[in-house]
Amino acid sequence: MANPEAYYPPLGFHFRVKFGISGNTADARFQSVSGLSVEYDYENFREGGENRFEHKLPVRTKYGDMVLKRGMLNDSEVVNWCNRAFRDRQFEPSDLTVILLNEKGEPLKTWKVAHAIPKKWMVSDLNSMENTIVIETLELTYQYFTMQDGAG
């Protein structure tokens, strides 16, 4: 019988993130990952004497910024990496991997993100009237990503 995973879209709640700068397993746990997107920039060229349309030619790919959210950690190598960038202006590009897992914890898809650097770090509001977890948000810019089936 064929693999049932081939017929159904995967669920997006079971995933792991691995940073090249951290061996800490807690640094792999995120609430959400967004920004794995790619698009083309186009240039428009007008042909002399042809007024019905413009030629649109792809020029370069453009990758969106990646946003990761999680409950704030007290001891995180990833946050230390961000602090070195923001406080000391030490930008150390790091590769990272986002792995979508199946119900058995096995990799379904892997996105390998190249040369990420911190762009923004934010902490959720602190409010004495609410009983909520403090969420930290990391926004990263990166050069590109590749996508592979399984662990890659």
C-alpha positions as CSV (number, residue, x, y, z in Angstrom):
1,M,0.0,0.0,0.0
2,A,1.2,3.5,-0.8
3,N,2.4,5.9,1.9
4,P,-0.7,7.8,3.3
5,E,1.5,10.9,3.9
6,A,1.7,11.3,0.1
7,Y,-2.1,11.9,-0.2
8,Y,-2.8,14.3,2.6
9,P,-1.3,17.8,3.3
10,P,0.9,17.8,6.4
11,L,-0.1,19.5,9.6
12,G,2.0,22.5,10.5
13,F,2.2,22.3,14.3
14,H,5.0,19.7,14.7
15,F,8.4,21.2,13.7
16,R,11.9,21.9,15.0
17,V,14.4,24.7,14.3
18,K,18.1,24.0,14.5
19,F,20.6,26.9,14.6
20,G,24.2,26.4,13.5
21,I,25.3,28.5,16.5
22,S,23.5,26.5,19.2
23,G,23.6,22.9,20.4
24,N,21.0,23.8,23.1
25,T,17.9,21.6,22.5
26,A,15.7,24.3,24.0
27,D,16.8,26.7,21.2
28,A,15.0,24.3,18.8
29,R,11.5,24.8,20.2
30,F,9.5,27.6,18.7
31,Q,5.8,28.4,18.8
32,S,5.7,29.6,15.2
33,V,7.9,30.1,12.2
34,S,6.9,32.4,9.3
35,G,8.6,34.1,6.4
36,L,9.8,31.2,4.4
37,S,9.0,32.9,1.1
38,V,10.6,33.6,-2.2
39,E,9.5,35.8,-5.1
40,Y,11.0,37.3,-8.2
41,D,11.7,41.0,-8.8
42,Y,10.8,41.9,-12.4
43,E,11.9,44.6,-14.8
44,N,9.5,46.0,-17.4
45,F,10.8,46.6,-20.9
46,R,8.8,48.5,-23.5
47,E,9.3,47.4,-27.1
48,G,9.6,50.2,-29.6
49,G,6.4,50.5,-31.7
50,E,4.5,47.9,-29.6
51,N,2.0,49.7,-27.3
52,R,-0.3,46.8,-26.3
53,F,2.0,45.4,-23.5
54,E,5.3,45.5,-21.7
55,H,7.7,42.6,-21.5
56,K,8.2,41.6,-17.8
57,L,11.5,39.8,-17.3
58,P,12.6,38.2,-14.0
59,V,15.7,39.8,-12.6
60,R,16.5,38.3,-9.2
61,T,14.9,36.3,-6.4
62,K,14.0,38.0,-3.2
63,Y,13.5,36.2,0.1
64,G,11.2,37.4,2.9
65,D,12.3,38.0,6.5
66,M,11.9,35.1,8.8
67,V,9.9,35.5,12.1
68,L,10.2,33.0,14.9
69,K,8.2,33.2,18.2
70,R,8.5,31.2,21.4
71,G,8.2,31.4,25.1
72,M,11.2,33.5,26.4
73,L,14.2,31.4,27.6
74,N,16.5,32.4,30.4
75,D,19.5,30.7,28.9
76,S,19.6,30.8,25.1
77,E,22.6,30.8,22.8
78,V,20.3,32.2,20.1
79,V,19.4,35.2,22.2
80,N,23.1,35.7,23.1
81,W,23.8,35.7,19.3
82,C,21.1,38.4,18.9
83,N,22.6,40.4,21.7
84,R,26.1,40.4,20.2
85,A,24.6,41.7,17.0
86,F,22.5,44.5,18.6
87,R,24.7,45.4,21.5
88,D,28.2,44.9,20.1
89,R,27.5,45.1,16.3
90,Q,29.0,41.6,15.9
91,F,27.1,40.1,13.0
92,E,27.8,36.4,12.8
93,P,25.8,34.8,10.0
94,S,24.3,31.5,11.0
95,D,22.7,28.8,9.0
96,L,19.6,27.3,10.4
97,T,17.3,24.4,9.5
98,V,13.5,24.3,9.9
99,I,12.2,20.7,9.9
100,L,8.5,19.8,9.5
101,L,7.9,16.5,11.3
102,N,5.2,13.8,10.9
103,E,3.2,12.2,13.8
104,K,6.2,9.9,14.5
105,G,8.6,12.8,14.8
106,E,10.3,11.9,11.5
107,P,11.2,14.7,9.0
108,L,8.8,15.4,6.2
109,K,10.3,18.6,4.7
110,T,13.4,20.5,5.5
111,W,14.2,24.1,4.8
112,K,17.9,25.0,5.0
113,V,18.2,28.7,5.5
114,A,21.6,30.3,4.7
115,H,23.4,33.1,6.3
116,A,20.7,34.4,8.7
117,I,21.4,37.5,10.8
118,P,19.3,39.1,13.5
119,K,17.1,42.0,12.3
120,K,14.8,42.5,15.3
121,W,14.3,41.0,18.7
122,M,11.1,41.8,20.7
123,V,9.5,40.7,24.0
124,S,5.7,40.7,24.5
125,D,4.1,43.2,26.8
126,L,4.5,42.7,30.6
127,N,1.1,43.2,32.2
128,S,0.4,42.6,35.9
129,M,-3.3,42.1,35.0
130,E,-2.8,39.1,32.8
131,N,-1.4,35.6,33.5
132,T,0.4,35.0,30.2
133,I,3.7,33.6,29.1
134,V,6.3,36.1,28.0
135,I,6.8,35.6,24.2
136,E,10.0,36.6,22.5
137,T,10.0,37.3,18.7
138,L,13.1,37.0,16.6
139,E,13.1,38.5,13.1
140,L,15.9,37.4,10.9
141,T,17.1,38.3,7.4
142,Y,18.8,35.7,5.3
143,Q,20.3,35.2,1.9
144,Y,18.3,32.2,0.6
145,F,16.8,28.8,1.5
146,T,16.6,25.4,-0.1
147,M,13.8,22.9,0.5
148,Q,14.2,19.1,0.6
149,D,12.1,16.1,1.3
150,G,12.8,14.4,4.6
151,A,15.9,15.2,6.7
152,G,17.8,16.5,3.7
